[in-house]
Amino acid sequence: MPGLDGARLRALVSEVRPGLPVILMSGFALEELVRQGRVAQGTPILHKPFDPATLAAEVRRALDRRGEPS
């Protein structure tokens, strides 16, 4: 996504659809993304590479978190 990273897209989506489950994916460690100020500590992130079972489990967790503050 040229000019737009996933964390910023998540923020924009949350303005339009608060509570919509979003899964961020990254090849970077969460600690590095937090250090760079790109995401908050505790943000759910699916780390690349991942297999279909891991993706399905993360989608299930995201759906179960609906309505919780993000």
PDB file of N, CA, C and O in Angstrom, chain B, residues numbered from 101:
ATOM      1  N   MET B 101       0.850  -1.172   0.000  1.00  0.00           N
ATOM      2  CA  MET B 101       0.000   0.000   0.000  1.00  0.00           C
ATOM      3  C   MET B 101       0.895   1.235   0.000  1.00  0.00           C
ATOM      4  O   MET B 101       1.252   1.741   1.064  1.00  0.00           O
ATOM      5  N   PRO B 102       1.245   1.702  -1.137  1.00  0.00           N
ATOM      6  CA  PRO B 102       2.123   2.878  -1.188  1.00  0.00           C
ATOM      7  C   PRO B 102       1.529   4.065  -0.430  1.00  0.00           C
ATOM      8  O   PRO B 102       0.384   4.459  -0.654  1.00  0.00           O
ATOM      9  N   GLY B 103       2.338   4.623   0.473  1.00  0.00           N
ATOM     10  CA  GLY B 103       1.935   5.810   1.209  1.00  0.00           C
ATOM     11  C   GLY B 103       1.010   5.552   2.386  1.00  0.00           C
ATOM     12  O   GLY B 103       0.594   6.499   3.054  1.00  0.00           O
ATOM     13  N   LEU B 104       0.675   4.289   2.659  1.00  0.00           N
ATOM     14  CA  LEU B 104      -0.240   3.969   3.753  1.00  0.00           C
ATOM     15  C   LEU B 104       0.143   2.615   4.327  1.00  0.00           C
ATOM     16  O   LEU B 104       0.129   1.607   3.621  1.00  0.00           O
ATOM     17  N   ASP B 105       0.488   2.597   5.620  1.00  0.00           N
ATOM     18  CA  ASP B 105       0.809   1.305   6.223  1.00  0.00           C
ATOM     19  C   ASP B 105      -0.430   0.748   6.934  1.00  0.00           C
ATOM     20  O   ASP B 105      -1.437   1.440   7.089  1.00  0.00           O
ATOM     21  N   GLY B 106      -0.338  -0.484   7.351  1.00  0.00           N
ATOM     22  CA  GLY B 106      -1.476  -1.156   7.956  1.00  0.00           C
ATOM     23  C   GLY B 106      -1.980  -0.485   9.225  1.00  0.00           C
ATOM     24  O   GLY B 106      -3.187  -0.425   9.456  1.00  0.00           O
ATOM     25  N   ALA B 107      -1.063   0.024  10.052  1.00  0.00           N
ATOM     26  CA  ALA B 107      -1.472   0.679  11.294  1.00  0.00           C
ATOM     27  C   ALA B 107      -2.292   1.936  10.995  1.00  0.00           C
ATOM     28  O   ALA B 107      -3.292   2.198  11.663  1.00  0.00           O
ATOM     29  N   ARG B 108      -1.876   2.703  10.004  1.00  0.00           N
ATOM     30  CA  ARG B 108      -2.623   3.913   9.638  1.00  0.00           C
ATOM     31  C   ARG B 108      -3.968   3.539   9.008  1.00  0.00           C
ATOM     32  O   ARG B 108      -4.982   4.184   9.278  1.00  0.00           O
ATOM     33  N   LEU B 109      -3.976   2.512   8.180  1.00  0.00           N
ATOM     34  CA  LEU B 109      -5.229   2.057   7.590  1.00  0.00           C
ATOM     35  C   LEU B 109      -6.196   1.613   8.682  1.00  0.00           C
ATOM     36  O   LEU B 109      -7.388   1.913   8.617  1.00  0.00           O
ATOM     37  N   ARG B 110      -5.686   0.898   9.685  1.00  0.00           N
ATOM     38  CA  ARG B 110      -6.521   0.471  10.811  1.00  0.00           C
ATOM     39  C   ARG B 110      -7.144   1.683  11.497  1.00  0.00           C
ATOM     40  O   ARG B 110      -8.331   1.663  11.820  1.00  0.00           O
ATOM     41  N   ALA B 111      -6.361   2.735  11.722  1.00  0.00           N
ATOM     42  CA  ALA B 111      -6.879   3.943  12.367  1.00  0.00           C
ATOM     43  C   ALA B 111      -7.987   4.576  11.523  1.00  0.00           C
ATOM     44  O   ALA B 111      -9.008   5.007  12.060  1.00  0.00           O
ATOM     45  N   LEU B 112      -7.788   4.634  10.213  1.00  0.00           N
ATOM     46  CA  LEU B 112      -8.795   5.220   9.323  1.00  0.00           C
ATOM     47  C   LEU B 112     -10.075   4.392   9.317  1.00  0.00           C
ATOM     48  O   LEU B 112     -11.178   4.936   9.360  1.00  0.00           O
ATOM     49  N   VAL B 113      -9.917   3.069   9.262  1.00  0.00           N
ATOM     50  CA  VAL B 113     -11.078   2.178   9.272  1.00  0.00           C
ATOM     51  C   VAL B 113     -11.847   2.327  10.588  1.00  0.00           C
ATOM     52  O   VAL B 113     -13.078   2.332  10.597  1.00  0.00           O
ATOM     53  N   SER B 114     -11.118   2.447  11.688  1.00  0.00           N
ATOM     54  CA  SER B 114     -11.755   2.571  13.006  1.00  0.00           C
ATOM     55  C   SER B 114     -12.577   3.849  13.132  1.00  0.00           C
ATOM     56  O   SER B 114     -13.549   3.892  13.887  1.00  0.00           O
ATOM     57  N   GLU B 115     -12.191   4.886  12.397  1.00  0.00           N
ATOM     58  CA  GLU B 115     -12.966   6.125  12.417  1.00  0.00           C
ATOM     59  C   GLU B 115     -14.321   5.914  11.741  1.00  0.00           C
ATOM     60  O   GLU B 115     -15.333   6.462  12.178  1.00  0.00           O
ATOM     61  N   VAL B 116     -14.330   5.124  10.681  1.00  0.00           N
ATOM     62  CA  VAL B 116     -15.549   4.895   9.906  1.00  0.00           C
ATOM     63  C   VAL B 116     -16.395   3.774  10.518  1.00  0.00           C
ATOM     64  O   VAL B 116     -17.620   3.878  10.578  1.00  0.00           O
ATOM     65  N   ARG B 117     -15.737   2.707  10.968  1.00  0.00           N
ATOM     66  CA  ARG B 117     -16.426   1.534  11.514  1.00  0.00           C
ATOM     67  C   ARG B 117     -15.808   1.128  12.851  1.00  0.00           C
ATOM     68  O   ARG B 117     -15.085   0.135  12.925  1.00  0.00           O
ATOM     69  N   PRO B 118     -16.091   1.898  13.912  1.00  0.00           N
ATOM     70  CA  PRO B 118     -15.531   1.544  15.222  1.00  0.00           C
ATOM     71  C   PRO B 118     -15.922   0.115  15.604  1.00  0.00           C
ATOM     72  O   PRO B 118     -17.056  -0.309  15.385  1.00  0.00           O
ATOM     73  N   GLY B 119     -14.985  -0.607  16.168  1.00  0.00           N
ATOM     74  CA  GLY B 119     -15.251  -1.971  16.599  1.00  0.00           C
ATOM     75  C   GLY B 119     -15.093  -3.030  15.529  1.00  0.00           C
ATOM     76  O   GLY B 119     -15.197  -4.221  15.820  1.00  0.00           O
ATOM     77  N   LEU B 120     -14.839  -2.608  14.273  1.00  0.00           N
ATOM     78  CA  LEU B 120     -14.633  -3.583  13.206  1.00  0.00           C
ATOM     79  C   LEU B 120     -13.331  -4.339  13.462  1.00  0.00           C
ATOM     80  O   LEU B 120     -12.284  -3.713  13.626  1.00  0.00           O
ATOM     81  N   PRO B 121     -13.375  -5.662  13.499  1.00  0.00           N
ATOM     82  CA  PRO B 121     -12.138  -6.416  13.734  1.00  0.00           C
ATOM     83  C   PRO B 121     -11.134  -6.203  12.596  1.00  0.00           C
ATOM     84  O   PRO B 121     -11.481  -6.280  11.417  1.00  0.00           O
ATOM     85  N   VAL B 122      -9.909  -5.940  12.971  1.00  0.00           N
ATOM     86  CA  VAL B 122      -8.825  -5.746  12.011  1.00  0.00           C
ATOM     87  C   VAL B 122      -7.652  -6.593  12.465  1.00  0.00           C
ATOM     88  O   VAL B 122      -7.317  -6.614  13.649  1.00  0.00           O
ATOM     89  N   ILE B 123      -7.029  -7.286  11.534  1.00  0.00           N
ATOM     90  CA  ILE B 123      -5.828  -8.067  11.831  1.00  0.00           C
ATOM     91  C   ILE B 123      -4.664  -7.421  11.098  1.00  0.00           C
ATOM     92  O   ILE B 123      -4.679  -7.312   9.872  1.00  0.00           O
ATOM     93  N   LEU B 124      -3.662  -6.996  11.843  1.00  0.00           N
ATOM     94  CA  LEU B 124      -2.453  -6.467  11.227  1.00  0.00           C
ATOM     95  C   LEU B 124      -1.502  -7.623  10.965  1.00  0.00           C
ATOM     96  O   LEU B 124      -1.406  -8.549  11.772  1.00  0.00           O
ATOM     97  N   MET B 125      -0.806  -7.574   9.851  1.00  0.00           N
ATOM     98  CA  MET B 125       0.204  -8.578   9.516  1.00  0.00           C
ATOM     99  C   MET B 125       1.519  -7.860   9.300  1.00  0.00           C
ATOM    100  O   MET B 125       1.553  -6.773   8.724  1.00  0.00           O
ATOM    101  N   SER B 126       2.605  -8.465   9.761  1.00  0.00           N
ATOM    102  CA  SER B 126       3.903  -7.839   9.592  1.00  0.00           C
ATOM    103  C   SER B 126       4.996  -8.883   9.609  1.00  0.00           C
ATOM    104  O   SER B 126       4.862  -9.952  10.206  1.00  0.00           O
ATOM    105  N   GLY B 127       6.061  -8.550   8.951  1.00  0.00           N
ATOM    106  CA  GLY B 127       7.267  -9.361   9.006  1.00  0.00           C
ATOM    107  C   GLY B 127       8.207  -8.858  10.089  1.00  0.00           C
ATOM    108  O   GLY B 127       9.258  -9.452  10.329  1.00  0.00           O
ATOM    109  N   PHE B 128       7.828  -7.756  10.750  1.00  0.00           N
ATOM    110  CA  PHE B 128       8.642  -7.159  11.801  1.00  0.00           C
ATOM    111  C   PHE B 128       8.121  -7.568  13.171  1.00  0.00           C
ATOM    112  O   PHE B 128       6.932  -7.845  13.329  1.00  0.00           O
ATOM    113  N   ALA B 129       9.004  -7.608  14.159  1.00  0.00           N
ATOM    114  CA  ALA B 129       8.612  -7.933  15.527  1.00  0.00           C
ATOM    115  C   ALA B 129       7.765  -6.799  16.100  1.00  0.00           C
ATOM    116  O   ALA B 129       7.988  -5.631  15.784  1.00  0.00           O
ATOM    117  N   LEU B 130       6.793  -7.147  16.942  1.00  0.00           N
ATOM    118  CA  LEU B 130       5.933  -6.152  17.571  1.00  0.00           C
ATOM    119  C   LEU B 130       6.767  -5.108  18.304  1.00  0.00           C
ATOM    120  O   LEU B 130       6.471  -3.916  18.231  1.00  0.00           O
ATOM    121  N   GLU B 131       7.795  -5.543  19.001  1.00  0.00           N
ATOM    122  CA  GLU B 131       8.626  -4.614  19.766  1.00  0.00           C
ATOM    123  C   GLU B 131       9.241  -3.546  18.865  1.00  0.00           C
ATOM    124  O   GLU B 131       9.342  -2.385  19.260  1.00  0.00           O
ATOM    125  N   GLU B 132       9.649  -3.930  17.665  1.00  0.00           N
ATOM    126  CA  GLU B 132      10.225  -2.964  16.723  1.00  0.00           C
ATOM    127  C   GLU B 132       9.163  -1.985  16.227  1.00  0.00           C
ATOM    128  O   GLU B 132       9.428  -0.789  16.108  1.00  0.00           O
ATOM    129  N   LEU B 133       7.985  -2.478  15.942  1.00  0.00           N
ATOM    130  CA  LEU B 133       6.908  -1.599  15.492  1.00  0.00           C
ATOM    131  C   LEU B 133       6.496  -0.623  16.595  1.00  0.00           C
ATOM    132  O   LEU B 133       6.192   0.536  16.311  1.00  0.00           O
ATOM    133  N   VAL B 134       6.483  -1.081  17.848  1.00  0.00           N
ATOM    134  CA  VAL B 134       6.178  -0.207  18.985  1.00  0.00           C
ATOM    135  C   VAL B 134       7.282   0.831  19.127  1.00  0.00           C
ATOM    136  O   VAL B 134       6.998   2.012  19.325  1.00  0.00           O
ATOM    137  N   ARG B 135       8.528   0.406  19.030  1.00  0.00           N
ATOM    138  CA  ARG B 135       9.663   1.325  19.157  1.00  0.00           C
ATOM    139  C   ARG B 135       9.601   2.425  18.096  1.00  0.00           C
ATOM    140  O   ARG B 135       9.937   3.578  18.366  1.00  0.00           O
ATOM    141  N   GLN B 136       9.175   2.061  16.905  1.00  0.00           N
ATOM    142  CA  GLN B 136       9.063   3.027  15.814  1.00  0.00           C
ATOM    143  C   GLN B 136       7.820   3.906  15.944  1.00  0.00           C
ATOM    144  O   GLN B 136       7.655   4.864  15.188  1.00  0.00           O
ATOM    145  N   GLY B 137       6.943   3.583  16.903  1.00  0.00           N
ATOM    146  CA  GLY B 137       5.721   4.350  17.084  1.00  0.00           C
ATOM    147  C   GLY B 137       4.645   4.031  16.063  1.00  0.00           C
ATOM    148  O   GLY B 137       3.717   4.816  15.872  1.00  0.00           O
ATOM    149  N   ARG B 138       4.762   2.893  15.409  1.00  0.00           N
ATOM    150  CA  ARG B 138       3.800   2.532  14.360  1.00  0.00           C
ATOM    151  C   ARG B 138       2.567   1.840  14.911  1.00  0.00           C
ATOM    152  O   ARG B 138       1.493   1.932  14.317  1.00  0.00           O
ATOM    153  N   VAL B 139       2.703   1.140  16.051  1.00  0.00           N
ATOM    154  CA  VAL B 139       1.564   0.498  16.708  1.00  0.00           C
ATOM    155  C   VAL B 139       1.744   0.596  18.218  1.00  0.00           C
ATOM    156  O   VAL B 139       2.849   0.825  18.710  1.00  0.00           O
ATOM    157  N   ALA B 140       0.646   0.420  18.946  1.00  0.00           N
ATOM    158  CA  ALA B 140       0.696   0.449  20.410  1.00  0.00           C
ATOM    159  C   ALA B 140       1.076  -0.932  20.947  1.00  0.00           C
ATOM    160  O   ALA B 140       0.804  -1.957  20.321  1.00  0.00           O
ATOM    161  N   GLN B 141       1.707  -0.934  22.116  1.00  0.00           N
ATOM    162  CA  GLN B 141       2.035  -2.195  22.784  1.00  0.00           C
ATOM    163  C   GLN B 141       0.753  -2.990  22.978  1.00  0.00           C
ATOM    164  O   GLN B 141      -0.277  -2.419  23.338  1.00  0.00           O
ATOM    165  N   GLY B 142       0.798  -4.283  22.748  1.00  0.00           N
ATOM    166  CA  GLY B 142      -0.364  -5.137  22.917  1.00  0.00           C
ATOM    167  C   GLY B 142      -1.246  -5.261  21.686  1.00  0.00           C
ATOM    168  O   GLY B 142      -2.238  -5.991  21.706  1.00  0.00           O
ATOM    169  N   THR B 143      -0.895  -4.551  20.602  1.00  0.00           N
ATOM    170  CA  THR B 143      -1.664  -4.649  19.365  1.00  0.00           C
ATOM    171  C   THR B 143      -1.564  -6.069  18.812  1.00  0.00           C
ATOM    172  O   THR B 143      -0.463  -6.601  18.670  1.00  0.00           O
ATOM    173  N   PRO B 144      -2.710  -6.691  18.498  1.00  0.00           N
ATOM    174  CA  PRO B 144      -2.644  -8.033  17.922  1.00  0.00           C
ATOM    175  C   PRO B 144      -2.041  -7.985  16.509  1.00  0.00           C
ATOM    176  O   PRO B 144      -2.518  -7.247  15.647  1.00  0.00           O
ATOM    177  N   ILE B 145      -1.000  -8.772  16.289  1.00  0.00           N
ATOM    178  CA  ILE B 145      -0.336  -8.814  14.983  1.00  0.00           C
ATOM    179  C   ILE B 145      -0.099 -10.263  14.597  1.00  0.00           C
ATOM    180  O   ILE B 145       0.335 -11.076  15.413  1.00  0.00           O
ATOM    181  N   LEU B 146      -0.387 -10.567  13.364  1.00  0.00           N
ATOM    182  CA  LEU B 146      -0.104 -11.876  12.795  1.00  0.00           C
ATOM    183  C   LEU B 146       1.240 -11.759  12.087  1.00  0.00           C
ATOM    184  O   LEU B 146       1.389 -10.988  11.139  1.00  0.00           O
ATOM    185  N   HIS B 147       2.203 -12.519  12.550  1.00  0.00           N
ATOM    186  CA  HIS B 147       3.559 -12.413  12.002  1.00  0.00           C
ATOM    187  C   HIS B 147       3.739 -13.316  10.793  1.00  0.00           C
ATOM    188  O   HIS B 147       3.370 -14.490  10.810  1.00  0.00           O
ATOM    189  N   LYS B 148       4.316 -12.739   9.738  1.00  0.00           N
ATOM    190  CA  LYS B 148       4.627 -13.492   8.519  1.00  0.00           C
ATOM    191  C   LYS B 148       5.915 -14.271   8.727  1.00  0.00           C
ATOM    192  O   LYS B 148       6.778 -13.816   9.478  1.00  0.00           O
ATOM    193  N   PRO B 149       6.072 -15.384   8.116  1.00  0.00           N
ATOM    194  CA  PRO B 149       5.073 -16.158   7.389  1.00  0.00           C
ATOM    195  C   PRO B 149       4.167 -16.888   8.374  1.00  0.00           C
ATOM    196  O   PRO B 149       4.549 -17.136   9.518  1.00  0.00           O
ATOM    197  N   PHE B 150       2.974 -17.224   7.921  1.00  0.00           N
ATOM    198  CA  PHE B 150       2.035 -17.967   8.751  1.00  0.00           C
ATOM    199  C   PHE B 150       1.316 -18.984   7.876  1.00  0.00           C
ATOM    200  O   PHE B 150       1.277 -18.864   6.652  1.00  0.00           O
ATOM    201  N   ASP B 151       0.751 -19.985   8.535  1.00  0.00           N
ATOM    202  CA  ASP B 151       0.034 -21.020   7.797  1.00  0.00           C
ATOM    203  C   ASP B 151      -1.477 -20.777   7.901  1.00  0.00           C
ATOM    204  O   ASP B 151      -1.913 -19.959   8.711  1.00  0.00           O
ATOM    205  N   PRO B 152      -2.265 -21.468   7.103  1.00  0.00           N
ATOM    206  CA  PRO B 152      -3.719 -21.251   7.120  1.00  0.00           C
ATOM    207  C   PRO B 152      -4.360 -21.465   8.496  1.00  0.00           C
ATOM    208  O   PRO B 152      -5.296 -20.749   8.852  1.00  0.00           O
ATOM    209  N   ALA B 153      -3.881 -22.415   9.255  1.00  0.00           N
ATOM    210  CA  ALA B 153      -4.452 -22.672  10.576  1.00  0.00           C
ATOM    211  C   ALA B 153      -4.206 -21.491  11.518  1.00  0.00           C
ATOM    212  O   ALA B 153      -5.074 -21.137  12.317  1.00  0.00           O
ATOM    213  N   THR B 154      -3.033 -20.891  11.421  1.00  0.00           N
ATOM    214  CA  THR B 154      -2.717 -19.727  12.246  1.00  0.00           C
ATOM    215  C   THR B 154      -3.593 -18.542  11.851  1.00  0.00           C
ATOM    216  O   THR B 154      -4.094 -17.822  12.715  1.00  0.00           O
ATOM    217  N   LEU B 155      -3.779 -18.339  10.549  1.00  0.00           N
ATOM    218  CA  LEU B 155      -4.659 -17.270  10.074  1.00  0.00           C
ATOM    219  C   LEU B 155      -6.083 -17.494  10.571  1.00  0.00           C
ATOM    220  O   LEU B 155      -6.720 -16.563  11.063  1.00  0.00           O
ATOM    221  N   ALA B 156      -6.584 -18.716  10.448  1.00  0.00           N
ATOM    222  CA  ALA B 156      -7.942 -19.019  10.901  1.00  0.00           C
ATOM    223  C   ALA B 156      -8.095 -18.765  12.403  1.00  0.00           C
ATOM    224  O   ALA B 156      -9.114 -18.229  12.840  1.00  0.00           O
ATOM    225  N   ALA B 157      -7.102 -19.142  13.184  1.00  0.00           N
ATOM    226  CA  ALA B 157      -7.159 -18.919  14.634  1.00  0.00           C
ATOM    227  C   ALA B 157      -7.161 -17.424  14.949  1.00  0.00           C
ATOM    228  O   ALA B 157      -7.877 -16.986  15.850  1.00  0.00           O
ATOM    229  N   GLU B 158      -6.376 -16.644  14.226  1.00  0.00           N
ATOM    230  CA  GLU B 158      -6.333 -15.201  14.475  1.00  0.00           C
ATOM    231  C   GLU B 158      -7.642 -14.532  14.056  1.00  0.00           C
ATOM    232  O   GLU B 158      -8.099 -13.606  14.726  1.00  0.00           O
ATOM    233  N   VAL B 159      -8.244 -14.981  12.971  1.00  0.00           N
ATOM    234  CA  VAL B 159      -9.555 -14.455  12.563  1.00  0.00           C
ATOM    235  C   VAL B 159     -10.586 -14.769  13.649  1.00  0.00           C
ATOM    236  O   VAL B 159     -11.397 -13.912  13.998  1.00  0.00           O
ATOM    237  N   ARG B 160     -10.559 -15.983  14.180  1.00  0.00           N
ATOM    238  CA  ARG B 160     -11.478 -16.349  15.259  1.00  0.00           C
ATOM    239  C   ARG B 160     -11.290 -15.433  16.463  1.00  0.00           C
ATOM    240  O   ARG B 160     -12.273 -14.954  17.030  1.00  0.00           O
ATOM    241  N   ARG B 161     -10.030 -15.178  16.868  1.00  0.00           N
ATOM    242  CA  ARG B 161      -9.752 -14.286  18.007  1.00  0.00           C
ATOM    243  C   ARG B 161     -10.252 -12.873  17.725  1.00  0.00           C
ATOM    244  O   ARG B 161     -10.823 -12.227  18.604  1.00  0.00           O
ATOM    245  N   ALA B 162     -10.038 -12.391  16.495  1.00  0.00           N
ATOM    246  CA  ALA B 162     -10.487 -11.043  16.136  1.00  0.00           C
ATOM    247  C   ALA B 162     -12.007 -10.944  16.219  1.00  0.00           C
ATOM    248  O   ALA B 162     -12.539  -9.954  16.722  1.00  0.00           O
ATOM    249  N   LEU B 163     -12.701 -11.956  15.733  1.00  0.00           N
ATOM    250  CA  LEU B 163     -14.157 -11.945  15.804  1.00  0.00           C
ATOM    251  C   LEU B 163     -14.647 -12.028  17.247  1.00  0.00           C
ATOM    252  O   LEU B 163     -15.645 -11.403  17.606  1.00  0.00           O
ATOM    253  N   ASP B 164     -13.951 -12.791  18.062  1.00  0.00           N
ATOM    254  CA  ASP B 164     -14.323 -12.913  19.472  1.00  0.00           C
ATOM    255  C   ASP B 164     -14.082 -11.613  20.237  1.00  0.00           C
ATOM    256  O   ASP B 164     -14.738 -11.356  21.246  1.00  0.00           O
ATOM    257  N   ARG B 165     -13.139 -10.787  19.759  1.00  0.00           N
ATOM    258  CA  ARG B 165     -12.813  -9.513  20.429  1.00  0.00           C
ATOM    259  C   ARG B 165     -13.765  -8.382  20.028  1.00  0.00           C
ATOM    260  O   ARG B 165     -13.680  -7.290  20.589  1.00  0.00           O
ATOM    261  N   ARG B 166     -14.667  -8.617  19.073  1.00  0.00           N
ATOM    262  CA  ARG B 166     -15.569  -7.552  18.622  1.00  0.00           C
ATOM    263  C   ARG B 166     -16.222  -6.874  19.816  1.00  0.00           C
ATOM    264  O   ARG B 166     -16.674  -7.524  20.758  1.00  0.00           O
ATOM    265  N   GLY B 167     -16.258  -5.549  19.748  1.00  0.00           N
ATOM    266  CA  GLY B 167     -16.892  -4.791  20.808  1.00  0.00           C
ATOM    267  C   GLY B 167     -15.971  -4.418  21.940  1.00  0.00           C
ATOM    268  O   GLY B 167     -16.276  -3.512  22.715  1.00  0.00           O
ATOM    269  N   GLU B 168     -14.830  -5.112  22.054  1.00  0.00           N
ATOM    270  CA  GLU B 168     -13.855  -4.745  23.074  1.00  0.00           C
ATOM    271  C   GLU B 168     -13.098  -3.509  22.598  1.00  0.00           C
ATOM    272  O   GLU B 168     -12.912  -3.327  21.395  1.00  0.00           O
ATOM    273  N   PRO B 169     -12.661  -2.660  23.521  1.00  0.00           N
ATOM    274  CA  PRO B 169     -11.866  -1.491  23.107  1.00  0.00           C
ATOM    275  C   PRO B 169     -10.574  -1.946  22.454  1.00  0.00           C
ATOM    276  O   PRO B 169      -9.948  -2.905  22.905  1.00  0.00           O
ATOM    277  N   SER B 170     -10.170  -1.248  21.375  1.00  0.00           N
ATOM    278  CA  SER B 170      -8.945  -1.634  20.682  1.00  0.00           C
ATOM    279  C   SER B 170      -7.779  -0.777  21.087  1.00  0.00           C
ATOM    280  O   SER B 170      -6.669  -0.972  20.593  1.00  0.00           O
TER     281      SER B 170
END
